[in-house]
Amino acid sequence: MHIDQDQLYKFIIDSGLITKEEYEVLKKKAEEKGESLQNTLMSSGKITEDDFLRIQAYLVGIPFVDLSKTKVQIDTLALIPEPIARKHNIVAYSKKDDYLEVALMDGNDLNAIDFIKKKTGLRVLPRLTNSASIKNLLLQYQKSLKADFGDIIQKEASNLKLINSDSDEINSDDIDDLKKMADDLPVIKIVETLLNHAAIQGVSDIHIEHGDANTIIRYRIDGLLHDAMILPKNSGPSITARIKVLANLKLDEKRLPQDGRFKIDLNGEKISFRVSVLPTYYGEKIVMRLLRENVSGFTLEGLGFHGQALEDMHNALNYSEGMILTTGPTGSGKTTTLYTMLDILNTPDVNISTVEDPIEYQIKRINQTQIRSDIGFTFASGLRSLLRQDPDIIMVGEIRDNETASLAINAALTGHLVLSTLHTNSAAGAVPRLMDMKCEPFLLVSTIKIIIAQRLVRKLSETKTKYFLSNDELVQLGKKIDLDRVLEFIRKENIIDNKLSWKEIPFYKANPVDENNDGFKGRIGIHEALKVTLTIKELVIKNATADTIQEQAKNDGMLTMLEDGIFQCVQGMTSIEEVLRVAND
């Protein structure tokens, strides 16, 4: 079903959807921007996604189907596992006798079709469809999973054994009961379903909280917590015991916090769960962080970097020595940014070593070390040991104290490229923070190449609504940022027509579809990248404040985080309300 691209675009021109002159202009624009011709044609408004897919379907001789409002039986849907369906954008929607009709967006994805043939033993009939149809069918997976989860809870919760969980004192009989309860089939089913469901939903954290009347399970998705399930009170101790067993924690310890870890294999993907248990009034609260192993494929562009910031980062990565810092609060994506930079630097001719707490992603050919504060193996001692391992590039998970800061700076001075993170609110704030750690200004200007501050904002889904800012809204926004300055950057990167004013630039709002779709899907970073220029170095030597350094960085061409957020809004990636929620410090 291979589609010849020249034949495709010739057919598009012949069909009258676009003139040859318009095609040539847009083709040149796509080459200049380094994006696909198809995306450029669609973003121009000349051709829709449906136009493309219907033409492709015609050329390869297979039907086009619109399933954006179709309800599919769960038995048919389940013939293709949800991870495969999501990865390949291919969904089963109709089964008759030994025939299975599948809808897909890529007619060239023969591997996915072959996989489905082997798995189902059925004759597969491919049909091309659009993204709205795929999204509708993928959403039905989630709804069915939630229903299945509720059915399992209702069915199994009544079979759970109840033990006395009100007392902190546990005797040997209680320990035996807890072990038996953790290995009971009902609680195994509940916990397994809970973990699988969370992994498929793209959850980053699972919270299990005990109240006086019930047990509440909450998921953190795209940075926000949502209630996922309310369970009977008697299910709480059983679930806690099961998770403790999985994480190899002490069942008989209910008075002290505990930390552990375990892994599951979900359809070939390994997922680690970092477990934290904390005693509360009604029982032990459990928070589990989901960490997907062997994650790769991130790019700086995909994380939201662009323009001068992107260029400055790539230049900083070309240094063989010095320091690159990322800053921001917990959960702002600092570690992902560091791993992405390491992935760029990861070539056979360099030795890369890290010291982390915890190791969140595993990367091939990089030597990753987990700190153990309980036995005295800290960031400082780990970094000191790494320097004896002949490294070229070092990643320190976090600079927390004077000793680690001093060691990192000395490593950067002695021929190593050092990447690390700090907890500060802005890029400029990293300098006084390091000075508070007794770092000398002349050492900072000799080592730091670039400081990146970032936050994560939720991305708008395809159901977003276009609108234009009113005069009052422009006035209010102008009180927070310099609109003329942002407009200059937008025009410089050719995001809009240079003749457009703010009143003519479209923005977008979330358009919730139902309880399973709040109008957002996924997250992207908003950043400020402070390059340490000669003028910045002079200010650091003079012990200038963070505000003074920030102003100079802006004069040197830095977009602030809030300005970068509005930049992303103009591109339709997120909403103004979301940017102000996250970045309006």
C-alpha positions in Angstrom: 0.0 0.0 0.0 2.9 2.3 -0.6 1.9 5.8 -1.6 4.2 7.7 -4.0 4.5 11.2 -2.6 5.0 12.8 -6.1 1.9 11.1 -7.4 0.0 12.2 -4.3 0.8 15.9 -4.7 0.3 15.7 -8.5 -3.2 14.4 -7.8 -3.9 17.1 -5.2 -3.0 19.8 -7.8 -5.0 18.1 -10.6 -8.0 17.8 -8.3 -8.1 21.6 -7.9 -7.7 21.7 -4.2 -4.6 23.9 -4.6 -2.9 25.6 -7.6 0.6 24.7 -8.7 1.8 28.1 -7.8 0.4 27.8 -4.2 1.9 24.3 -4.0 5.4 25.6 -4.9 5.3 28.4 -2.4 4.2 26.2 0.4 6.7 23.5 -0.5 9.5 26.1 -0.2 8.1 27.3 3.1 8.1 23.7 4.4 11.7 23.2 3.4 12.8 26.5 5.1 11.0 25.6 8.3 12.2 22.0 8.3 8.7 20.5 8.7 6.7 18.1 6.5 5.0 19.3 3.4 1.7 17.8 4.5 1.7 19.7 7.8 2.5 22.9 6.0 -0.3 22.4 3.5 -2.8 21.7 6.3 -1.7 24.6 8.5 -2.2 26.9 5.5 -5.8 26.0 5.5 -5.7 25.0 1.8 -6.2 21.3 2.5 -7.8 19.4 5.4 -6.6 16.2 7.0 -9.7 14.5 5.5 -8.8 15.7 2.0 -5.3 14.1 2.4 -6.6 10.8 3.7 -9.5 10.5 1.2 -7.0 11.0 -1.7 -4.5 8.5 -0.2 -7.4 6.0 0.2 -8.3 6.5 -3.5 -4.7 6.1 -4.7 -4.1 2.9 -2.8 -7.5 1.5 -3.5 -8.9 1.1 0.0 -12.0 2.7 1.5 -12.1 5.7 3.7 -14.3 5.6 6.9 -15.3 8.2 9.3 -15.7 6.7 12.8 -15.7 9.9 14.8 -19.1 9.2 16.2 -19.1 5.4 16.0 -19.5 3.2 19.1 -17.6 -0.1 18.9 -18.3 -3.3 20.9 -15.6 -3.8 23.5 -15.0 -7.4 22.4 -14.0 -6.1 19.0 -12.0 -3.2 20.3 -10.0 -5.5 22.6 -8.7 -7.6 19.7 -6.0 -5.0 19.3 -4.3 -4.1 22.7 -4.7 -0.5 23.6 -0.9 0.3 23.7 -0.6 -1.1 20.1 -3.6 0.9 19.0 -2.3 4.1 20.5 1.3 3.6 19.2 0.3 2.8 15.6 -3.1 4.7 15.4 -4.9 1.5 14.4 -8.1 0.3 15.9 -10.4 -2.7 15.2 -14.0 -1.6 14.7 -15.9 -4.4 13.0 -15.7 -8.2 13.0 -17.7 -10.6 10.8 -17.0 -14.3 10.5 -13.2 -14.5 9.9 -12.9 -10.9 8.7 -11.7 -8.0 10.9 -12.0 -4.4 9.7 -9.4 -2.1 11.1 -9.2 1.7 10.8 -5.7 3.3 10.5 -4.1 6.6 9.6 -1.0 5.3 7.9 -1.6 3.1 4.9 2.1 2.2 4.8 2.2 0.6 8.3 2.4 -3.0 7.1 4.1 -4.2 10.3 1.1 -3.3 12.5 -1.3 -5.0 10.1 0.9 -8.2 10.0 1.0 -8.1 13.8 -2.8 -8.0 14.0 -3.1 -10.9 11.5 -0.8 -13.1 13.6 -2.4 -12.1 16.9 -6.1 -12.6 15.9 -5.8 -15.3 13.2 -8.3 -13.3 11.2 -8.2 -11.8 7.7 -7.5 -8.1 8.2 -9.3 -5.5 6.0 -7.6 -2.1 6.4 -9.5 1.2 6.1 -8.1 4.7 6.2 -9.6 7.1 8.7 -8.9 10.5 10.3 -7.5 11.5 13.7 -10.9 12.4 15.1 -12.0 8.8 14.5 -8.9 7.4 16.1 -9.3 9.6 19.1 -13.0 8.6 19.5 -12.1 4.9 19.5 -9.0 5.3 21.8 -11.3 7.1 24.3 -13.5 4.1 24.3 -10.6 2.0 25.6 -10.3 4.3 28.6 -14.0 4.2 29.3 -14.1 0.4 29.1 -11.1 0.2 31.4 -12.7 2.4 33.9 -15.8 0.3 33.8 -13.8 -2.9 34.1 -11.9 -1.4 37.1 -15.2 -0.5 38.8 -16.6 -4.0 38.2 -13.5 -5.7 39.6 -13.7 -3.5 42.7 -17.4 -4.1 43.3 -16.9 -7.9 42.7 -13.7 -8.4 44.7 -14.0 -5.8 47.5 -16.7 -7.9 49.3 -14.3 -10.9 49.3 -11.5 -9.0 51.0 -10.6 -10.1 54.5 -11.0 -7.4 57.2 -8.4 -7.2 60.0 -8.0 -4.7 62.9 -6.1 -1.8 61.3 -6.8 0.8 64.0 -3.9 -0.1 66.3 -0.3 0.8 65.6 0.8 -2.3 67.6 1.0 -5.4 65.4 1.6 -8.9 66.8 2.9 -12.0 65.1 -0.7 -13.2 64.3 -1.5 -9.9 62.7 1.7 -10.1 60.5 0.6 -13.6 59.3 -2.8 -12.3 58.5 -1.4 -9.3 56.6 0.8 -11.7 54.5 -2.1 -13.9 53.7 -4.3 -10.9 52.9 -1.6 -9.5 50.6 -1.5 -12.8 48.7 -5.3 -13.2 48.4 -6.6 -13.3 44.8 -9.1 -10.5 45.2 -6.5 -7.9 46.4 -4.0 -9.1 43.7 -6.6 -8.5 41.0 -7.5 -5.1 42.4 -3.9 -3.8 42.7 -2.9 -5.3 39.3 -5.9 -3.7 37.6 -5.1 -0.4 39.4 -1.5 -0.3 38.2 -2.3 -1.3 34.6 -5.1 1.2 34.4 -2.9 4.0 35.7 -0.1 3.1 33.3 -2.3 3.1 30.2 -4.0 6.4 31.3 -0.6 8.1 31.3 -0.7 8.8 35.0 2.5 10.2 36.6 1.5 9.5 40.3 -1.0 7.4 42.1 -2.3 8.6 45.5 -4.1 6.1 47.9 -5.6 7.9 50.8 -7.6 6.5 53.7 -10.5 8.3 55.3 -12.9 7.6 58.1 -15.5 6.1 55.7 -13.7 5.0 52.5 -10.4 4.8 50.6 -9.8 7.3 47.8 -7.6 6.7 44.8 -6.4 9.7 42.9 -4.3 10.0 39.7 -2.1 12.9 38.7 -2.5 13.4 35.0 -0.7 16.2 33.2 0.2 17.8 36.5 -3.3 17.8 38.0 -4.8 15.4 40.5 -8.1 13.7 39.7 -10.3 11.4 41.7 -10.1 8.0 40.0 -12.0 5.7 42.4 -13.7 5.6 45.8 -13.4 2.2 47.5 -14.9 0.7 50.6 -13.0 1.4 53.8 -12.2 -2.3 54.3 -10.2 -2.4 51.0 -7.6 0.0 52.3 -5.5 -2.3 54.6 -5.5 -5.0 51.9 -4.3 -2.7 49.2 -1.6 -1.2 51.5 -0.4 -4.7 52.5 -0.2 -5.8 48.8 1.8 -2.8 47.7 4.1 -3.2 50.7 4.8 -6.7 49.6 5.5 -5.7 46.0 7.9 -2.9 47.2 9.6 -5.2 49.7 8.6 -3.0 52.7 8.0 -4.0 56.3 4.4 -5.1 56.9 4.7 -4.8 60.6 5.9 -1.1 60.5 3.0 1.4 60.6 4.5 4.2 62.6 7.4 5.3 60.4 7.5 6.4 56.7 8.9 3.8 54.3 10.2 4.0 50.7 10.5 1.2 48.2 10.3 0.3 44.5 9.0 -2.4 42.2 8.5 -3.0 38.4 5.8 -4.3 36.2 5.8 -5.4 32.6 2.9 -4.0 30.6 2.7 -5.3 27.1 6.4 -5.4 26.8 7.0 -2.0 28.4 8.8 -2.0 31.7 7.4 0.5 34.3 9.0 1.2 37.7 6.9 2.3 40.6 8.6 4.4 43.3 6.6 3.9 46.5 6.3 6.2 49.5 4.3 5.2 52.5 3.4 7.8 55.1 1.5 7.2 58.4 -1.7 9.3 58.7 -4.5 9.5 61.2 -6.8 7.0 59.3 -4.0 4.7 57.9 -1.0 4.7 55.8 -1.1 7.0 52.7 0.7 5.6 49.7 2.0 7.6 46.8 3.5 5.8 43.8 5.5 7.6 41.1 5.4 5.9 37.7 8.7 5.8 35.9 8.8 4.4 32.4 12.1 2.7 31.7 14.2 3.0 28.5 12.4 6.2 27.5 14.0 7.8 24.5 13.2 9.9 21.4 12.9 13.2 23.2 14.3 16.3 21.4 14.8 19.8 22.6 12.3 21.0 20.0 9.8 18.5 21.2 10.2 19.8 24.7 9.2 23.3 23.6 12.6 25.0 23.0 12.8 27.2 19.9 14.5 30.2 18.4 17.5 31.8 20.2 17.1 29.6 23.3 17.3 26.5 21.2 20.4 27.8 19.4 22.1 28.8 22.7 21.4 25.3 24.2 23.0 23.5 21.3 26.0 25.9 21.4 26.4 25.1 25.2 26.3 21.4 24.5 29.3 21.8 22.1 31.6 22.8 25.0 33.9 20.2 26.3 33.9 21.8 29.8 31.7 24.1 31.8 28.3 23.8 33.5 24.7 23.7 32.2 22.0 24.2 34.8 18.3 23.6 34.7 16.1 25.2 37.4 12.5 25.0 38.5 10.3 23.4 41.2 9.7 19.7 41.6 7.7 18.3 38.7 8.7 21.0 36.2 10.4 18.6 33.8 14.1 19.5 34.7 15.2 15.8 34.7 13.6 15.2 31.3 15.5 18.2 29.9 18.7 16.9 31.3 18.2 13.4 29.9 17.4 14.9 26.5 20.7 16.8 26.5 22.5 13.6 27.6 20.9 11.7 24.8 22.3 14.4 22.3 25.7 14.1 23.9 25.7 10.3 24.1 28.2 9.2 21.4 30.8 6.4 21.5 33.7 8.7 22.0 32.7 10.1 25.4 32.3 8.6 28.9 29.1 9.9 30.5 28.4 9.2 34.2 25.6 10.3 36.4 24.7 10.4 40.1 21.0 10.6 40.7 18.2 10.4 43.2 16.4 8.5 41.9 17.4 7.1 38.5 14.2 8.0 36.6 15.0 6.8 33.1 17.6 4.2 32.0 19.8 5.3 29.1 22.1 2.9 27.2 25.8 3.5 27.3 25.5 5.9 30.3 26.8 4.9 33.7 24.0 5.8 36.1 24.5 5.7 39.9 21.8 5.9 42.6 22.6 7.8 45.8 21.9 6.2 49.1 21.8 8.8 51.9 21.0 6.2 54.5 24.4 4.7 54.1 26.3 7.9 53.6 26.4 7.8 49.8 25.3 11.4 48.9 25.5 13.5 45.8 28.8 15.0 47.1 30.5 11.6 47.8 29.0 10.1 44.6 30.4 13.1 42.5 33.8 12.7 44.2 33.9 9.1 43.2 32.7 9.8 39.6 35.7 12.1 39.1 38.0 9.1 39.6 36.1 7.2 36.8 37.7 9.2 33.9 34.4 10.9 32.8 34.0 13.4 30.0 30.5 14.4 30.9 28.9 14.3 34.4 25.2 14.7 35.3 24.5 15.5 39.0 20.8 15.0 39.8 20.6 18.1 42.0 22.9 20.6 43.7 21.6 20.7 47.2 24.5 21.9 49.4 27.8 23.7 49.5 29.9 20.6 49.1 28.1 19.4 46.0 28.2 22.9 44.5 31.9 23.2 45.1 32.7 19.8 43.6 30.5 20.5 40.5 32.2 23.8 39.9 35.7 22.3 40.3 34.8 19.5 37.9 33.6 22.0 35.3 36.9 23.9 35.8 39.0 20.8 35.2 37.9 19.7 31.8 34.4 18.2 32.4 31.0 19.2 31.1 28.7 19.2 34.1 24.9 19.1 33.9 22.8 19.6 37.0 19.6 21.1 38.5 18.8 23.7 41.1 15.5 24.6 42.9 15.0 28.2 42.0 12.0 30.0 40.5 13.9 31.7 37.6 17.1 31.3 35.6 18.6 34.5 37.1 17.8 33.3 40.6 20.3 30.4 40.2 23.3 32.8 40.6 22.4 34.2 44.0 21.4 30.7 45.1 24.9 29.4 44.3 26.4 32.4 46.0 24.4 31.4 49.1 26.2 28.1 48.9 29.5 29.9 49.2 30.4 29.7 45.5 32.8 32.5 44.4 31.4 34.8 41.7 34.7 34.5 39.6 34.3 30.7 39.6 30.6 30.9 38.5 31.4 33.2 35.5 34.3 30.9 34.5 32.1 27.7 34.5 28.4 28.4 33.8 27.5 28.4 30.1 23.7 28.6 30.3 20.9 28.4 32.9 17.5 27.1 31.9 14.4 27.8 33.9 11.2 25.9 33.1 7.6 25.0 33.9 5.2 22.5 32.3 1.9 23.6 30.9 -0.9 21.4 29.6 -1.3 21.1 25.8 -4.6 21.8 24.2 -6.3 18.9 22.5 -7.7 18.9 19.0 -11.1 20.1 20.3 -9.7 23.5 21.2 -11.8 26.7 20.4 -10.3 29.7 18.5 -11.0 33.2 19.6 -9.4 36.7 19.5 -8.4 39.0 22.4 -10.6 42.0 23.1 -9.3 45.4 24.0 -9.8 44.8 27.7 -8.1 41.4 27.5 -5.1 43.0 25.7 -4.8 45.7 28.4 -4.9 43.1 31.2 -2.3 40.9 29.4 -0.2 44.0 28.7 0.1 44.6 32.5 1.9 41.2 32.9 4.2 41.2 29.9 5.6 43.5 27.2 3.3 42.6 24.3 5.3 44.6 21.7 8.5 42.6 22.7 6.7 39.3 22.4 5.2 40.3 19.0 8.8 41.1 17.8 10.0 37.6 18.7 6.9 36.0 17.1 7.5 37.8 13.9 11.2 37.1 14.0 10.5 33.3 14.0 7.9 33.7 11.2 5.1 32.3 13.3 2.6 34.8 12.0 2.3 37.3 9.1 4.3 40.4 9.9 1.4 42.6 9.1 -0.9 41.1 11.8 -1.6 43.0 15.1 -2.5 41.4 18.4 -6.2 41.9 17.7 -5.8 39.8 14.5 -3.8 36.9 16.1 -5.9 33.9 17.0 -5.7 32.3 20.5 -7.3 29.1 21.7 -9.2 27.9 24.7 -9.8 24.4 26.1 -13.1 22.8 24.9 -14.0 20.0 27.3 -15.9 17.2 25.5 -16.9 15.0 28.4 -15.7 13.9 31.8 -12.8 12.0 30.2 -11.7 14.9 28.1 -11.1 18.3 29.7 -9.7 19.8 26.6 -6.1 19.1 27.4 -3.8 16.2 26.5 -0.2 16.0 27.4 2.2 18.7 28.5 4.9 20.9 27.0 7.6 23.1 28.5 7.8 26.9 28.7 11.3 28.1 29.3 13.7 30.9 29.7 17.3 30.3 28.7 19.9 32.7 30.3 23.1 32.6 28.3 26.0 33.8 30.4 27.3 36.7 28.2 30.1 39.2 28.9 27.5 41.7 30.3 26.0 39.0 32.6 29.5 38.0 33.8 30.2 41.6 34.8 27.0 41.7 36.8 27.8 38.4 38.6 31.2 39.7 39.6 29.6 42.8 41.0 27.2 40.6 43.1 24.1 42.0 41.2 20.6 40.9 42.3 18.6 38.4 40.4 16.3 41.1 39.1 19.2 43.1 37.6 20.6 39.9 35.9 17.1 39.1 34.6 16.8 42.6 33.0 20.2 42.3 31.4 19.4 38.9 30.0 16.2 40.3 28.4 18.3 43.1 26.9 20.6 40.3 25.5 17.6 38.7 23.8 16.2 36.3 26.4 12.4 35.5 26.4 11.1 35.2 30.0 9.1 32.2 30.9 5.8 34.1 30.8 6.7 35.6 27.5 7.6 32.1 26.1 4.2 30.9 27.4 2.4 33.5 25.4 4.6 32.6 22.4 3.3 29.0 22.8 -0.3 30.3 23.0 0.1 32.0 19.6 1.2 28.7 18.2 -2.0 27.1 19.5 -0.1 24.8 21.9 -1.8 25.9 25.1 -4.1 28.6 26.6 -3.4 31.9 28.2 -5.2 30.8 31.4 -3.0 27.7 31.6 0.2 29.8 31.2 -0.9 32.3 33.8 -1.8 29.5 36.2 1.6 27.9 35.9 4.1 30.8 35.3 2.5 33.9 37.0 4.9 33.8 40.0 
